[in-house]
Amino acid sequence: MRVGDLALRKFKSRLATEGLQVQFGPFVIRMRSDLASFASLAHQLYHHYPLASATAMTDFHVQITRPRWLRRWLRPQSLFTLDGQSPFAPYAVEHALPALEWGINWCIATRAHHLLMLHAAVVERDGQAIIFPAWPGHGKSTLCAALIHSGWRLLSDEFGLVHPEDGKLLPIPRLIPLKNESIDVIRRFRPGAIIGPSFFNTRKGTVAHVMPSEESIRRGHEPAEPRWLIFPRWAAEASLTLKPIPKSEAFLMVATNAFNYEVLDNTAFHLVTDMVQACDCYSFRYSNLDEAVTALNALTSSGHG
Amino acid sequence: MPEEYFTEIGTTHSSFGLDKNRSLVLTHAGRELAWQEWDDVYIVYQPSSAETHVFNDTTAAVLQSLEKDVLTMAEIGDRTAQWLDLGRDELSSGDLSFALGRLEELGLIEWSGTAAR
């Protein structure tokens, strides 16, 4: 059963009472909210996500609710909580959905140490994945959104999750948050892309969320093999360049970019080493999305990478 | 082994004296490293400190030379030069000095008998 299979009224009611267990890749998240506006939006944007069975183990209990104090009447706010604790200051009530999404990121980044977590977008085709480790502002999400509307399956936009037992990449196909100019860039690139409303003046500027394809979510349990490590960098007016880089350099960038390399010690060293060894490694500079997608398709179709 | 090695090492790192007959040995930490070499760059994981290091070929050669034997500094210089396919006088004393100092700081090498003293 998926979120969208529940009538909106029932969805709202369950969110406001016992909560809903939603499956996001390998994680089961029980979410609760008493915010009607949030519930309507979540019903739309989480439409394709599977509901976990009642007996499934919950990884995170999260809430996005009105704070209890007087402020709720003066200028309504929304407060994210995890297991009853609120790690962040309240957000404007109209920013509840991005607040919940950021909160879930925080849960995963600080707690999911049974997996190696790269700060990376990952897309897959024919079982092989491109990993895009990147730092904020490097155009990772924009490129990822363009690729998933060009025949690639979304594994992740934020977390490259590496399974310690076999080094495979686990999907976590969540909403892709685009920021500021990137929103219109993707609207122009694929007018058919389903993008939620724009949230203005958030702590990260204007944010809007791209819905992954139904197929990406349905295949949220199918891992992929790492095949290419590509370090993207968007720069206005830049000519496209795609250059091989030494594996030692790629290793250092992946290790320093990971959320929990130091937590996982020896395991992380071997996972990153094996991943870099298995991948062709490139730096990638782009400004035009059509050119970028064409270049990546050509690279990955050439067989030898 | 050029005499300059000992002068350089002795002046750069206080623990490396001028006695070329003293021997160096890998520590326990130096024996449990995990290695990956790419393009003459060595990525080395040290379990005892949970740190990952990047070593150049000289530093890696010093560690390799001590894997099986306790060696004097003169012998380390000779074996390192040999491992790097260099002539005896081609190995930079500065490079060797830097490598030894770095490895000692990381707790990967020590003077033979240090632990007993």
Interface residues (C-beta under 8 A of the other chain):
Chain A: P246 K247 S248 F251 L252 A255 Y261 E262 D265 N266 F269 H270 T273 V276 Q277
Chain B: A34 Q36 W38 D39 V41 I43 Y45 P47 A50 T52 V54
